[in-house]
């Protein structure tokens, strides 16, 4: 498939009708968290869009981010690769191996100098280059070489975005985030452990559609997906406002689906789109399944105290972090936290 | 058991997200009647609790018209029990739901024949007639 063909031409060649294209544009608007009124603009832009070359680098990671990407439903990974991007290098998905794979990376860089996207999952170890190498090249050297001619770099997952689990205390490999190393290019962070698959594809689709990167927050995350907390969009929020909390995982509150704040939910301080985009083709998300949010899309989530400690008792700087929550909710939350602390102290004492 | 759908789960609890949306729909109907202004509500952007989407669908009910579109996967388009309020569900080629919308309009745009398709169809019809003429 030619990289010079526009998306409109590709879909037309595949026999996709205009109605089909309008459907594609409607789901793209939904994916980009844009209002449906933007569909005509998206249609116009997508019709003339050309597939960008994408080079995906994997460093200190667990492949969970790629596993997540393969679960994307809109667009599907196959649809993304065949229609929207030219995925020229990806360890898990490419057919080439060894020298041929590295040659493909170099060829993509040369052919698309200044215009290709580099996606990275995993953190980069600075402690010793030998901690993680690919084809005899250290992660640091491969990143710097590949990013040099890129239009932008996208850090996929909390390891690439913030150091993640490899960077957790005591950080034995000296792991750092991509933004710590790349300062002369735009770097978009798409954190999560793993990130929501449609958020990964949305960043690529945004670049394809409008030729530009999304608006970012202070942590480099796209505002469209990380602009609100899990708590703000949680369907259990009304229970928080009413002061109705699950105290344990098997009490009446848990059975009735009450707020999980006292069981350690990090929803109030976690910015992500799980509460609306959900997982597994929109089936549910952790809170809907009865488990507190772990806060995996926030910097250093692994080192912020116990997952099951209420926000106000974990080492999060609770007061300031909770400032965005509704005043009434904060008051209720603080009261709940105090009760929880007393309960925990009682448990420890009795134990 | 072959799928998650077969697990017998009954949800009786409401999380209070359906009523406000129904009010929004009513205001959208007013805008359509008074100013011919259509509204599209992307249901994927709303924080529904377990069972609430199904409850919304049930409350809106089914009207007298429904259509199926086969383009990049199936799409189901049907008017609800409230004329002018349409429920649209888009699926991909694997059958996964990729978009759910409420459209408050006289006819959803996607049901209209598009100029590009009409032109392509006209060209195909022309070619077929020429071919038939050449054979005779």
Interface residues (C-beta under 8 A of the other chain):
Chain A: X16 X17 X18 X19 X20 X22 X23 X24 X26 X27 X29 X30 X33 X35 X36 X37 X73 X74 X75 X76 X79 X233 X234 X235 X236 X237 X238 X256 X257 X275 X276 X277 X281 X282 X283 X284 X288
Chain B: X4 X13 X15 X16 X17 X40 X41 X42 X44 X45 X46 X47 X48 X49 X50 X52 X69 X71 X72 X75 X90 X92 X93 X94 X96 X97 X98 X99 X101 X109 X110 X114 X115 X116 X117
